[in-house]
Every structure is written in C-alpha cells, then in structure tokens.
Amino acid sequence: GGAYVPLDPEYPLERLHYMIEDSGVGLLLSDRALFTALGELPAGVARWCLEDDQPLLVSFSSDELPFISLPQHQAYLIYTSGS
C-alpha cells in the first residue's frame, strides 16, 4: 500500500524538501515542473514523471485493486503550518 502526501508546488523549496525527507516518501509521482524545481531528491526516493514516464505508467493494469483497508494503514499525511 501507500499513503498520499500532498506537496503544494507553491511552498518554498526548503519546506518541500523537508516534507519529502520527514515523511519517508519512497515514490514521488508528479509533473516535470515540480521535479525541475525540486532538483535532486534524497537517496531512495524514486520518481515517476507524469509527462516523461507516460509509456511506463500506461503499461500498468487499469483494473481496480482489491479494497483492503485496516485501521493501522495510513491513508494520507498532511503537513500544516501549525496554526
């Protein structure tokens, strides 16, 4: 499984890098503009670019995955401003 970590491209780059590292993201799926802005990602973070990796992404099945939801499974991680 996986958890969703929204990254607002309007955030400062330092904050985005912190969120990526702190959350332990293993795969970042985004567009070319965000990857260009982010530059190098931490070691161990894979990247899938919506524009560049389209041939790879369409090779995955479009069938629905089985729905498995348990209380211990994280669905998303939201970073707030603390206010």
Phi, psi and omega in degrees: 000183179203164178239148181270127176236100181290133178242111180281117181297348177279346179292153174299147182303322180300319179293318179298316178298319178300313182298319179295313181291314184294323183281343182074030179307132177258335181218127178249118179251116184202190178261169183301322183299316180291318179298320178297315180294320183290328184072219183290134177265159178301155178303140178089356179262113177279153179234137171237118181264126184301325179276311188283329184258017182306315180300322178291316184294322180287346179284346178284149179298144176265004177294145178293140176280155177297142181275110178233110181229116178240152182304329182278356179274125178282135179262319182202163178226119182249127173263131179245172180281352180091000180269000000 
